Every structure is written in structure tokens, then in C-alpha cells.
Amino acid sequence: MVSRDCFFFVMGDALICWDFKNHKQYQLSAEHAKRLVSIVYDRTCNDSNDTLLKDLKHCKVVVDATRDESTWGWDILSRIFHLGTKDVALENQPNNAHEWATQYLEHCTDVLSETTPTETLGPNGHGIQLPTSNTTDEFDRILRQRATVRTFHHSPIPMEELGRILQQTLGFVDGRTLSSAEGGVEQFAKRRSSPSAGGLNATEGYVYVANVEGVEPGVYLYDPHMHQLHWRNQLAPRLGDLLSGQHFANDIPAGLFLTSRFDKLWWKYEHSRAYRMALVEVGHVAQTFQLAATASGMNTWLTGALNECSIEALLELENASEQVLFFVGCGYSDGSAIPDCLKSLLKNN
């Protein structure tokens, strides 16, 4: 069988096979392409002396068995995008903070050598001038203070503060009045402070606890119905190993792995356009987490650079209907956006 993890496109005068799950691409010869077509239509893929078939199997373009196709509830487009951007391994993942700083500085140097994108600006003097607010209320203060930092103190977070942040982020603020005659479903009557696609609350939170008063270090599932933590697993030795080698994050005292329950979205939205909404919803929740932590006098850091398969094992995710999409952490900090490892490298340079 032709692998479900491959799709094909023409580039110039060549047929390209992209194995999007394993992040590999192959250029097929005319002979290999013809053999592949014969496999699709004739199902002839058992000849042990067929060298073309051996090549296709070696590259995993042709596989002996296919997986259960019912594990993905949308069309193929969202599956290609999701798996094609999942677990993207770095060629040289940093093993420590110094290696990360070195690679990051090299990357920034390369980027700055290119012309910067232009800003989107209107014609001068032709816009409607809007009034500027001169008042500074509590919400203004929190918005101004929210910033991404990359240095965290070793100070523990009080359990009360973590509980408040989780309640404001993923807890339910009140219920909706739903009528069965209007299509209401009691299961989805709860409402969070962040908007949710279809009111389904498809985002789940797994709490990373490294230094919280009164809570054993580990990974916990947050139950928004009971406002409780449920033990999931011991911590990985280093958080940075889960986050593409970003080892400056190892000192983060607490954080949140955000997943999406795709099956909830599949239940209501059959088209893969809903995959966009899964990403948007996680973004809303992540921002609420940051504002809640900022209101508690903490700083935050967030990333989508994940080693998903390692994280899935840590969170003990049971099937493909739930996928991890984002991480956001919080703690006490001096507010520096530049981690100490990068400061040291910049000073030496």
C-alpha cells in the first residue's frame, strides 16, 4: 500500500514525493513513478525480486500495512499540515544553554543580513486621528507589564497563585443558559474567560510543576470542572529537551502544555477549516494565562517549538484525537528577555 503519510507534486520536470510525517522528500524517476501507479491500481506489491518496489519500500513510500484511517476526523489537508509541522527535528538540537545561545546568535546574524520586511503604513496625513487615552487603569497596567522573558529566579510559586492562574485561564467562569429546543447541549454549557470555537472548550491544560509550594514536582492534568490537579508523570530531567533545546527554560518553576481535543471539534465541525480554530483557541488561552500570571506579579515565556512525541509520552496522551500544540511558562524574574547564556556570549563577542 502507498503510505498515507506521503503526497506528490510536480516541480519542474520531476515528480516529488513528500513524506510529510518523517519530513523527507524524494524525487521519483519515471520508472519508480510508473511502478507506484501500478501499485495504486493493481495492488501488486509482493514481488521480492522487484528492485523498484524495494526502493519504494526502503523509502517508506510503499508500506506493508496501513494504519486505521478513522483516527483523523477531518480531510487530508489538515492532516498534512499537522503532521508536516509536528516533531520537526533540528539538525543539531542544542544540548545545553551555551549551544542554544551560539546557534541562536548565528541564526540572528544570518537573518539580519537580509533586507527587513516593510511595515504596513497608511499615506501620511490622510488618516483619521483617533483620541489617545490618558487614563491608566489596572488592565492597562497588566497589558503594559506583560512581556516575554527568558530568565527566571529559583523562587517558588505559591500554590494559591498557581490555582488562581489556572482558574482564570482554564476554569469555568459561569454557565450558559441552553435550551434543548435551540440545540443546546448541557455538556457544553460551561464557559471560560477565553473564547472557544463552538463553545466546545476543546483546549486542555497539562500543568508543569517544578517549583510550586505544596505541590510535588511533576506533570498534572488540570480538571476545570473540579478545579483539581491529577498526577500524570514525573518531570523530564530538563525542560529544554522537550522544547527543541531551549535550555534557558530549565529554570521555569511552572508552566502549561496546551493540547487540543480534535475529537470535540470533529464532532461539530466536519471540515478541516476548524483546525484553524484549534490553533486560534489555544492562542487565546495562552494569552489569558500570560495576563493572569502578569497580574500575579510574575513574568511569562511561551513557545511552539516542541518535541511533540516526547511530550505526548510525558502527558500520557492516549490517541491521535488529542494533540499538544503549545507551551507557556511563568515565574518570578528580573524581566530580562535575553537569557544569561546569550548575555555571556554577546559580552565575549
GIPESUL-V141927 format. One record per run of one state. SS is the DSSP state (@ for helix, = for strand, . for the rest). FROM is the first residue (numbers start at 0). LEN is the number of residues. If there is no record, write none. Layout:
ss->(SS SS)
from->(FROM FROM)
len->(LEN LEN)
//
This chain:
ss->(. = . = . = . = . @ . @ . = . @ . @ . @ . @ . = . = . @ . = . @ . @ . = . @ . = . = . = . = . = . @ . @ . = @ . @ . = . @ . = . @ .)
from->(0 1 2 5 11 13 19 23 28 29 42 50 58 61 62 68 71 75 84 96 112 137 145 147 148 156 157 158 170 173 175 179 182 185 188 189 191 196 199 202 209 211 212 214 215 217 223 227 233 238 242 246 251 253 261 268 273 295 298 303 307 315 321 331 339 348)
len->(1 1 3 6 2 6 4 5 1 13 8 8 3 1 6 3 4 9 12 16 25 8 2 1 8 1 1 12 3 2 4 3 3 3 1 2 5 3 3 7 2 1 2 1 2 6 4 6 5 4 4 5 2 8 7 5 22 3 5 4 8 6 10 8 9 1)
//
